[in-house]
Amino acid sequence: MTPGIQFPPSPERTRHDVLRELLHPLDRTALLERPAAAKAAGFDAVEFWWPFAASVPGDAELTRFERAITDAGVQLAGLNFNAGDMPAGDRGLVSWKGRCAELKDNIDVVAGIGGRLGCTSFNALYGNRQDEHSPEAQDELAVQNLAAAAAGVAGIGGTVLLEPVSGAPRYPLLTADDALRVISRVKAETGTENIRLLADFYHLSVNGDDVPAVIEKHAKDFGHIQIADNPGRGAPGTGELPSAIGSPAAANSATRATSASNTRNRRRPPSPGPSASAWPVDSHHPPRSTPALKRLQKREPS
């Protein structure tokens, strides 16, 4: 790790979120047991991919999921809109022609969950390119769907997040600039304001972005940040990213964003449910392990 500036100590920057796909000991835990397992491991907030098979689950399913969060005593810090079959390669419905009505129905459900659980950050994955439709047609649809999603969560103070992603060959948003161009278009054409960049520093690095430069230039555009080193998607200090990924510009300009650290100890395909990761990003020299991480690692067979 090269020298660089770090997040200043700040209570807002030390909340640890459990991210559903990136640290695998919780992958073997039943989905509804994961919030309690995360709490037991020392985390106080959780993030989930869409946790249901359908865009509009039944009332009983919703109640069980929400009770799993509240009974565990954790905060739901982030939730994805339905993104399709993620393990099979789907990466969102936003630009997916033919599933627009389904997404619109899902927006209402997401807003309901957010309102009941106090969650205000919602990741809207853009969607893969479709051979049968032009990129221009998909992009036009995405503008309207992102505006609809933002309007749907505006009433609960919600923000729609747009994320560049790596490892998905047909996903068109690879860099911060790719996502920000879409965000700018949505704002210009629809007047939407509550849409921001989800900056996952691992994805950006894999896709060739200069992460410190992205932080310095675009921290003001961040709605949420996720930190992992590259290569390996491990904790900061395990790879080649400079320590400037902890820039105070990111902290000061994205104070409403819940910072999270994505760690992966093994190279495995992501699971469809949540798993645990946390790194206190205000640490001057983030350790290579934490007590919570060690406890989770002990649960995972070698």
C-alpha positions in Angstrom: 0.0 0.0 0.0 1.4 3.4 -1.0 1.2 6.4 1.3 -1.9 8.5 1.2 -4.5 10.4 3.2 -7.1 8.6 5.2 -10.6 9.2 6.5 -10.5 11.4 9.6 -12.0 9.8 12.8 -15.7 10.4 12.7 -18.6 8.5 14.3 -20.5 8.7 11.0 -17.8 6.7 9.2 -17.4 3.8 11.6 -20.7 2.0 11.1 -20.0 -1.5 9.9 -22.4 -2.9 7.4 -22.9 -6.5 6.6 -22.9 -6.9 2.8 -24.7 -9.9 1.5 -22.4 -11.3 -1.1 -18.8 -10.6 -0.3 -17.6 -12.5 2.8 -18.7 -16.0 2.7 -19.1 -17.5 6.2 -22.7 -16.3 6.3 -23.4 -17.8 2.9 -24.2 -21.1 4.6 -26.6 -19.5 7.1 -30.3 -19.4 6.2 -31.2 -16.0 4.9 -33.5 -15.0 7.7 -30.9 -16.0 10.2 -28.2 -13.8 8.8 -29.2 -10.5 10.5 -28.9 -12.2 13.9 -25.6 -13.9 12.9 -24.3 -10.6 11.8 -25.3 -8.9 15.1 -23.6 -11.7 17.0 -20.5 -11.2 14.9 -20.4 -7.5 16.0 -22.1 -5.7 13.1 -24.8 -3.2 13.6 -26.1 -2.7 10.1 -26.9 -5.0 7.2 -27.3 -4.6 3.4 -29.2 -7.0 1.2 -29.5 -7.9 -2.4 -33.2 -8.3 -3.2 -34.0 -11.1 -0.7 -37.0 -12.6 -2.5 -37.6 -14.7 -5.6 -40.3 -12.4 -6.9 -40.5 -8.7 -7.4 -43.7 -8.6 -5.3 -43.4 -11.1 -2.5 -46.4 -12.1 -0.3 -47.2 -10.3 2.9 -46.0 -13.2 5.0 -42.6 -13.2 3.3 -42.2 -9.5 3.8 -43.2 -9.8 7.4 -40.7 -12.6 8.1 -37.8 -10.7 6.4 -38.6 -7.4 8.3 -38.9 -9.2 11.6 -35.5 -10.9 11.0 -34.0 -7.4 10.8 -35.8 -5.8 13.7 -35.5 -8.9 16.0 -31.8 -9.0 15.4 -31.5 -5.3 16.4 -29.6 -4.3 13.3 -30.3 -1.4 10.9 -31.1 -2.1 7.3 -28.6 0.3 5.7 -29.1 -0.7 2.0 -31.4 -2.7 -0.2 -31.3 -3.5 -3.9 -34.2 -3.3 -6.1 -34.9 -6.7 -7.7 -32.0 -7.3 -10.1 -33.2 -10.6 -11.6 -31.3 -13.9 -11.1 -27.9 -12.6 -9.9 -26.1 -15.9 -9.6 -27.2 -16.7 -13.2 -25.7 -13.5 -14.4 -28.6 -11.0 -14.3 -27.5 -7.5 -13.2 -30.7 -5.4 -12.9 -34.1 -4.6 -14.4 -33.6 -0.9 -15.0 -32.8 -1.2 -18.7 -34.3 -4.6 -19.3 -37.0 -4.2 -21.9 -39.9 -6.5 -21.2 -39.7 -6.2 -17.4 -40.6 -2.6 -16.9 -44.0 -3.3 -15.3 -42.4 -5.7 -12.9 -39.8 -3.1 -11.9 -42.5 -0.5 -11.3 -44.3 -2.9 -9.0 -41.0 -3.7 -7.2 -40.4 0.0 -6.6 -43.5 0.2 -4.4 -42.5 -2.9 -2.4 -39.0 -1.5 -1.9 -40.3 1.8 -0.7 -42.6 0.0 1.7 -39.7 -2.0 3.2 -37.6 1.1 3.4 -40.3 3.1 5.1 -41.0 0.5 7.7 -37.3 -0.3 8.5 -35.8 3.2 8.1 -33.7 2.4 5.1 -33.0 5.2 2.6 -30.4 3.8 0.3 -31.5 1.7 -2.7 -29.3 0.2 -5.3 -30.8 0.0 -8.8 -28.5 -2.2 -10.9 -28.7 -1.0 -14.5 -29.1 -4.3 -16.4 -27.2 -6.1 -19.1 -27.3 -5.3 -22.7 -29.9 -7.3 -24.7 -29.1 -8.5 -28.2 -32.6 -7.9 -29.4 -32.6 -4.2 -28.4 -30.4 -1.3 -29.2 -28.3 0.3 -26.5 -30.1 3.6 -27.2 -33.5 2.0 -26.6 -32.3 0.4 -23.4 -30.7 3.6 -22.2 -33.9 5.6 -22.9 -35.9 3.1 -20.8 -33.3 3.3 -18.0 -33.7 7.0 -17.7 -37.5 6.6 -17.2 -37.1 3.7 -14.8 -34.5 5.4 -12.7 -36.7 8.5 -12.5 -39.6 6.3 -11.5 -37.5 4.5 -8.8 -36.3 7.9 -7.4 -39.9 9.2 -7.3 -41.0 6.0 -5.6 -38.6 6.3 -2.7 -38.6 10.1 -2.4 -41.5 10.1 0.0 -39.4 8.2 2.6 -36.3 10.4 2.0 -34.7 7.7 -0.1 -31.9 7.9 -2.6 -31.5 5.7 -5.7 -27.9 4.5 -6.2 -26.3 3.6 -9.5 -23.3 1.3 -9.5 -20.6 0.5 -11.9 -19.9 -3.3 -11.8 -17.1 -5.6 -12.8 -17.2 -9.2 -13.9 -20.4 -8.9 -15.9 -19.5 -8.7 -19.6 -22.8 -7.4 -20.8 -23.2 -4.7 -18.0 -22.5 -1.3 -19.7 -21.6 0.8 -16.6 -18.0 0.1 -15.8 -16.5 3.3 -14.6 -17.6 6.2 -12.4 -18.0 8.4 -15.5 -20.2 5.8 -17.1 -22.6 5.9 -14.2 -22.4 9.7 -13.7 -23.3 10.3 -17.4 -26.5 8.3 -16.8 -27.2 10.2 -13.6 -26.7 13.5 -15.3 -29.1 12.5 -18.1 -31.7 11.4 -15.6 -31.4 14.7 -13.8 -31.5 16.8 -16.9 -34.4 15.0 -18.6 -36.6 14.3 -15.7 -35.7 16.8 -12.9 -34.8 14.0 -10.6 -32.5 14.9 -7.8 -32.3 11.9 -5.4 -30.1 9.7 -7.5 -26.4 9.3 -6.7 -23.3 7.2 -7.4 -22.6 4.0 -5.5 -18.8 3.9 -5.7 -17.5 0.4 -5.1 -13.7 1.0 -5.2 -13.0 -2.7 -6.0 -15.3 -2.7 -9.0 -13.9 0.6 -10.2 -10.3 -0.5 -9.9 -10.9 -3.8 -11.7 -12.5 -1.9 -14.5 -9.5 0.4 -14.9 -10.6 3.6 -13.0 -8.0 5.5 -11.1 -9.7 5.2 -7.7 -7.9 8.1 -5.9 -8.7 10.4 -8.9 -12.3 9.3 -8.8 -12.5 10.2 -5.1 -10.9 13.6 -5.6 -13.1 14.4 -8.5 -16.4 12.8 -7.7 -16.7 12.4 -3.9 -19.4 15.0 -4.0 -21.4 12.7 -6.2 -21.1 9.7 -3.9 -24.3 8.4 -2.3 -22.7 5.3 -0.8 -19.2 3.9 -0.9 -17.9 0.3 -0.6 -14.2 -0.4 0.0 -12.2 -3.4 -0.9 -8.7 -3.8 -2.2 -7.7 -5.1 -5.6 -6.7 -7.8 -6.5 -8.5 -10.3 -4.3 -11.3 -8.1 -3.0 -9.7 -8.2 0.5 -9.4 -5.7 3.2 -7.6 -2.4 2.6 -3.9 -3.2 2.7 -4.1 -6.6 1.1 -3.8 -5.5 -2.5 -2.4 -2.7 -4.6 -4.9 0.2 -4.1 -3.3 3.3 -2.6 -4.4 4.3 0.8 -5.8 7.5 -0.7 -9.0 5.4 -1.2 -9.6 6.6 2.4 -9.6 10.2 1.3 -11.3 12.8 3.6 -12.8 14.2 0.5 -14.9 11.1 0.3 -15.8 11.2 3.9 -16.7 14.9 4.0 -18.6 14.9 0.7 -20.6 11.8 1.3 -21.5 12.1 5.0 -24.9 10.8 4.3 -23.5 7.7 2.7 -23.0 4.6 4.9 -19.4 3.6 4.3 -18.9 -0.1 4.1 -15.9 -2.4 3.4 -16.3 -5.4 1.2 -13.9 -8.2 2.0 -13.5 -11.5 0.3 -11.1 -14.1 1.6 -11.7 -16.6 -1.1 -12.3 -16.4 -4.8 -15.8 -17.8 -5.2 -18.8 -16.7 -7.2 -21.1 -14.4 -5.2 -24.0 -16.0 -3.3 -27.6 -14.9 -3.7 -27.9 -13.7 -0.1 -26.1 -11.5 2.4 -22.8 -12.2 3.9 -20.6 -10.2 6.3 -17.9 -7.6 5.8 -16.8 -4.7 7.8 -13.8 -2.4 8.0 -13.7 0.8 10.1 -12.8 3.2 7.3 -11.7 5.9 9.7 -8.7 3.8 10.8 -5.4 5.3 9.9 -4.0 1.8 9.0 -6.9 -0.6 8.6 -5.9 -4.0 10.1 -6.0 -7.2 8.1 -8.5 -8.7 10.5 -11.1 -7.6 13.1 -12.6 -9.6 16.0 -15.8 -9.8 14.2 -14.1 -11.0 11.0 -12.1 -13.6 13.0 -15.3 -15.0 14.6 -16.9 -15.4 11.2 -13.8 -17.0 9.7 -13.7 -19.6 12.5 -17.2 -20.7 11.4 -16.1 -21.4 7.8 -14.7 -24.8 7.1 -11.3 -24.8 5.4 
